[in-house]
Amino acid sequence: MVGSVELPNRLFVAPMAGVTDRPFRQLCKSLGAGYAVSEMVTSRKDLWHTLKTSRRADHTGENAPISVQIAGTDAAMMAEAAAYNIERGAQIIDINMGCPAKKVCNKWAGSALMQDEPLALQIVEAVVAACAPHGVPVTLKMRTGWSQQHKNAVRIARAAEQAGIAMLTVHGRTREQGYKGHAEYDTIAAVKAAVRVPVVANGDITTPERARDVLAYTGADAIMIGRAAQGRPWIFGDIAHFLATGEHRAQPLTQQVKRWLLEHLHDHYGLYGEFAGVRTARKHIGWAVRALPDGERFRAHMNTLDSCDSQVQAVTDYFDALSLSHDRLPWVDLSTAEDDTDALAAEETAGASACAAN
Ligand SMILES: Cc1cc2nc3c(=O)[nH]c(=O)nc-3n(C[C@H](O)[C@H](O)[C@H](O)COP(=O)(O)O)c2cc1C
């Protein structure tokens, strides 16, 4: 439960700027995720009408609950952004205190807020006050702290709970770490022990075993998965099956993966149109084929295609050919796959500051 909103399970999709748009959230939800937070929407009013922001705030046909993440450094503006998103269908408002981007809309925001606890609390109070009349719960996503020497997640969690936050998500890294090193779960366990509201553990959960272990170690009420769901949105169903039975379910059929990807592409083009759609779909297709046989060659070829039809045809041909030799998708150990988090972090930074660009 988040406030009065009931969630179907404890496997959540992490908000990822430039990735977790409505088509991707829908896909993850249809494959076992219980909850997905939409990408950060700027609290700057002058940007609300832009194409990027309105695409981000598009919840057409999305399974409830609709949760929208907001970020910013001005309490009054954040409160307004919350109210605006509620008008547009948000049933849960999430405050982003976990983004390592140096600048969000030319101001320090995201996890930089963890360094200024009074301001962080002011923002929480203002957003809670704006949401309460609508019965909309407010959640908070943060890191373990500012730096190794300043791990203040527990203190912020306690204060946020006092101020009326209904759920807390903790990514087990400090802001200083960016995406480097490993997530640690001791701080998440300490946050869980310090508050009564539900706590969500996040960071480096890439396998069903890790999901089980993180849940057990931290005592968290739920887990949130980001990068491991890229190109592998069925991971939520895999984890649910493993948690329920202690066994791994079979890899999905190659033809089934093709159908999921084609459906995703269809939704994706519908939201973005052909020009932007083909280009932004490349990363999703690339993630889907990374580490699969001939995946790199296919990815390079696919990046040269610039129409929906040719992209769809190439994906169809690739998976049809693969299914001749592999009835089920070959198993890929992504925990040892090449780490592209620097690129991803750059993307997050770009996503976070994109509001300033248009
Ligand atoms: C490309 C990318 C974009 C992200 N954008 C956001 C964001 O907008 N808001 C946010 O709170 N976290 C954002 N994150 C952080 C994730 O929500 C998550 O906390 C982090 O990736 C750790 O989880 P993981 O190891 O399962 O990926 C982003 C991460 C990535 C890789």
The ligand as an SDF file (V2000), in Angstrom:
LIG
                    3D

 31 33  0  0  0  0  0  0  0  0999 V2000
   19.2970    6.1150  -18.0890 C   0  0  0  0  0  0  0  0  0  0  0  0
   18.8740    6.3200  -16.6520 C   0  0  0  0  0  0  0  0  0  0  0  0
   17.9980    7.3450  -16.3370 C   0  0  0  0  0  0  0  0  0  0  0  0
   17.5890    7.5580  -15.0080 C   0  0  0  0  0  0  0  0  0  0  0  0
   16.6800    8.5470  -14.7350 N   0  0  0  0  0  0  0  0  0  0  0  0
   16.2180    8.7030  -13.4700 C   0  0  0  0  0  0  0  0  0  0  0  0
   15.2020    9.6670  -13.1790 C   0  0  0  0  0  0  0  0  0  0  0  0
   14.7240   10.3980  -14.0360 O   0  0  0  0  0  0  0  0  0  0  0  0
   14.7600    9.7360  -11.8880 N   0  0  0  0  0  0  0  0  0  0  0  0
   15.2670    8.9440  -10.9020 C   0  0  0  0  0  0  0  0  0  0  0  0
   14.8260    9.0460   -9.7550 O   0  0  0  0  0  0  0  0  0  0  0  0
   16.2260    8.0310  -11.1440 N   0  0  0  0  0  0  0  0  0  0  0  0
   16.7010    7.8850  -12.4090 C   0  0  0  0  0  0  0  0  0  0  0  0
   17.6300    6.9170  -12.6770 N   0  0  0  0  0  0  0  0  0  0  0  0
   18.0970    6.0460  -11.5800 C   0  0  0  0  0  0  0  0  0  0  0  0
   17.2750    4.7520  -11.5190 C   0  0  0  0  0  0  0  0  0  0  0  0
   15.9310    5.0160  -11.1850 O   0  0  0  0  0  0  0  0  0  0  0  0
   17.8630    3.7680  -10.4840 C   0  0  0  0  0  0  0  0  0  0  0  0
   17.8240    4.3740   -9.2240 O   0  0  0  0  0  0  0  0  0  0  0  0
   19.3020    3.3530  -10.8070 C   0  0  0  0  0  0  0  0  0  0  0  0
   19.4620    3.0540  -12.1770 O   0  0  0  0  0  0  0  0  0  0  0  0
   19.7210    2.1400   -9.9760 C   0  0  0  0  0  0  0  0  0  0  0  0
   18.8990    1.0220  -10.2320 O   0  0  0  0  0  0  0  0  0  0  0  0
   19.3840   -0.1870  -11.2240 P   0  0  0  0  0  0  0  0  0  0  0  0
   20.7080   -0.6600  -10.7240 O   0  0  0  0  0  0  0  0  0  0  0  0
   18.3050   -1.2270  -11.1000 O   0  0  0  0  0  0  0  0  0  0  0  0
   19.4930    0.3860  -12.5950 O   0  0  0  0  0  0  0  0  0  0  0  0
   18.0790    6.7110  -13.9800 C   0  0  0  0  0  0  0  0  0  0  0  0
   18.9660    5.6820  -14.3050 C   0  0  0  0  0  0  0  0  0  0  0  0
   19.3790    5.4680  -15.6110 C   0  0  0  0  0  0  0  0  0  0  0  0
   20.3220    4.3460  -15.9060 C   0  0  0  0  0  0  0  0  0  0  0  0
  1  2  1  0
  2  3  1  0
  2 30  2  0
  3  4  2  0
  4  5  1  0
  4 28  1  0
  5  6  2  0
  6  7  1  0
  6 13  1  0
  7  8  2  0
  7  9  1  0
  9 10  1  0
 10 11  2  0
 10 12  1  0
 12 13  2  0
 13 14  1  0
 14 15  1  0
 14 28  1  0
 15 16  1  0
 16 17  1  0
 16 18  1  0
 18 19  1  0
 18 20  1  0
 20 21  1  0
 20 22  1  0
 22 23  1  0
 23 24  1  0
 24 25  2  0
 24 26  1  0
 24 27  1  0
 28 29  2  0
 29 30  1  0
 30 31  1  0
M  END
$$$$
